[in-house]
Amino acid sequence: MKTSEKLTDSTLQLIRNFQPPFTLEKTGQAIFTFQGDAYSKMAPGSYSEHQLLYAQDHLCILSGLYGILRPLDLMFPYRLEMGTKLNNKEIKNLYSYWSKSITGFINSSLAAMDSGIVINLASNEYSKAVNRKKLKGKIITIVFKQEKNGVYKTIPIYSKRARGLMTHFAITSQIEKADELKSFSLDGYCYRHETSTEETWIFEKRGSLA
């Protein structure tokens, strides 16, 4: 995975700690375990039981190791990016390995909720694991842009944090209809109708970044 020596050592320790069975004593729930820029903008410790149950019903987390997780699913911490290539003649990468089951799970969830819309807040790396041709619903991809030197562009680190903020907004606001997400305004973001399409919604943050 081309990791540094320090990161390789910590990854090896994660592998050694991966000892089923999955119990609350040995593992953590996904929403409390994942770390990173997106998760730093969520506050699961402050969520009520009702909000956590909403998250469990509405949020899917794509994972290179587990395929797909719900927020309260138990997991061991790990390091495995979805874009990792495999030394296997039949399955060359994790996209091929997970695509069918991930897409099937989302289709089952859509049917159970009687919904036809998936809000895509995943990065490009992870969203590629979903087979859009087999998906039985409409995907709306959220794109965040930040103003820098008078130009709006997608800056990865800020967009990651914005995805976490919108997830937090959806959970705490108990969003039930996709259009309700257009009112998202945390951290100065604003929905831009004139540049958005039916399949891609653009949110821009005004104010030049340093």
WOSULHU-V576930 format. One record per residue. N is the residue number from 1. RES is the residue in one small letter. PHI is phi in whole degrees, -180 to 180 (NA if undefined). Layout:
n = <N | N>
res = <RES | RES>
phi = <PHI | PHI>
//
This chain:
n = <1 | 2 | 3 | 4 | 5 | 6 | 7 | 8 | 9 | 10 | 11 | 12 | 13 | 14 | 15 | 16 | 17 | 18 | 19 | 20 | 21 | 22 | 23 | 24 | 25 | 26 | 27 | 28 | 29 | 30 | 31 | 32 | 33 | 34 | 35 | 36 | 37 | 38 | 39 | 40 | 41 | 42 | 43 | 44 | 45 | 46 | 47 | 48 | 49 | 50 | 51 | 52 | 53 | 54 | 55 | 56 | 57 | 58 | 59 | 60 | 61 | 62 | 63 | 64 | 65 | 66 | 67 | 68 | 69 | 70 | 71 | 72 | 73 | 74 | 75 | 76 | 77 | 78 | 79 | 80 | 81 | 82 | 83 | 84 | 85 | 86 | 87 | 88 | 89 | 90 | 91 | 92 | 93 | 94 | 95 | 96 | 97 | 98 | 99 | 100 | 101 | 102 | 103 | 104 | 105 | 106 | 107 | 108 | 109 | 110 | 111 | 112 | 113 | 114 | 115 | 116 | 117 | 118 | 119 | 120 | 121 | 122 | 123 | 124 | 125 | 126 | 127 | 128 | 129 | 130 | 131 | 132 | 133 | 134 | 135 | 136 | 137 | 138 | 139 | 140 | 141 | 142 | 143 | 144 | 145 | 146 | 147 | 148 | 149 | 150 | 151 | 152 | 153 | 154 | 155 | 156 | 157 | 158 | 159 | 160 | 161 | 162 | 163 | 164 | 165 | 166 | 167 | 168 | 169 | 170 | 171 | 172 | 173 | 174 | 175 | 176 | 177 | 178 | 179 | 180 | 181 | 182 | 183 | 184 | 185 | 186 | 187 | 188 | 189 | 190 | 191 | 192 | 193 | 194 | 195 | 196 | 197 | 198 | 199 | 200 | 201 | 202 | 203 | 204 | 205 | 206 | 207 | 208 | 209 | 210>
res = <m | k | t | s | e | k | l | t | d | s | t | l | q | l | i | r | n | f | q | p | p | f | t | l | e | k | t | g | q | a | i | f | t | f | q | g | d | a | y | s | k | m | a | p | g | s | y | s | e | h | q | l | l | y | a | q | d | h | l | c | i | l | s | g | l | y | g | i | l | r | p | l | d | l | m | f | p | y | r | l | e | m | g | t | k | l | n | n | k | e | i | k | n | l | y | s | y | w | s | k | s | i | t | g | f | i | n | s | s | l | a | a | m | d | s | g | i | v | i | n | l | a | s | n | e | y | s | k | a | v | n | r | k | k | l | k | g | k | i | i | t | i | v | f | k | q | e | k | n | g | v | y | k | t | i | p | i | y | s | k | r | a | r | g | l | m | t | h | f | a | i | t | s | q | i | e | k | a | d | e | l | k | s | f | s | l | d | g | y | c | y | r | h | e | t | s | t | e | e | t | w | i | f | e | k | r | g | s | l | a>
phi = <NA | 57 | -93 | -68 | -61 | -64 | -70 | -63 | -63 | -70 | -67 | -60 | -67 | -62 | -64 | -65 | -79 | -78 | -130 | -57 | -81 | -83 | -127 | -63 | -72 | -106 | -126 | -134 | -79 | -52 | -66 | -97 | -102 | -64 | -128 | 131 | -62 | -66 | -71 | -67 | -96 | -102 | -135 | -59 | -66 | -97 | -74 | -76 | -59 | -63 | -69 | -66 | -68 | -61 | -59 | -62 | -82 | -113 | -107 | -117 | -110 | -80 | -141 | -66 | -93 | -101 | 85 | -148 | -131 | -93 | -54 | -97 | -67 | -79 | -153 | -91 | -60 | -158 | -132 | -163 | -75 | -63 | -81 | -63 | -86 | -114 | -88 | -144 | -67 | -89 | -122 | -87 | -156 | -72 | -61 | -64 | -67 | -99 | -52 | -64 | -73 | -63 | -64 | -63 | -64 | -64 | -62 | -64 | -66 | -63 | -66 | -66 | -92 | 54 | -122 | -120 | -128 | -117 | -91 | -95 | -111 | -82 | -70 | -59 | -58 | -88 | -66 | -66 | -74 | -91 | -84 | -66 | -69 | -97 | -73 | -95 | -178 | -95 | -101 | -114 | -94 | -94 | -119 | -107 | -127 | -122 | -81 | -140 | 55 | 81 | -122 | -90 | -147 | -87 | -111 | -45 | -64 | -73 | -68 | -60 | -65 | -65 | -63 | -65 | -63 | -69 | -62 | -60 | -61 | -64 | -69 | -74 | -94 | 56 | -63 | -118 | -124 | -54 | -61 | -65 | -70 | -66 | -85 | -58 | -142 | -63 | 58 | 88 | -79 | -144 | -69 | -111 | -63 | -69 | -109 | -87 | -125 | -63 | -101 | -134 | -103 | -102 | -121 | -118 | -109 | -79 | 99 | -66 | -86 | -73>
//
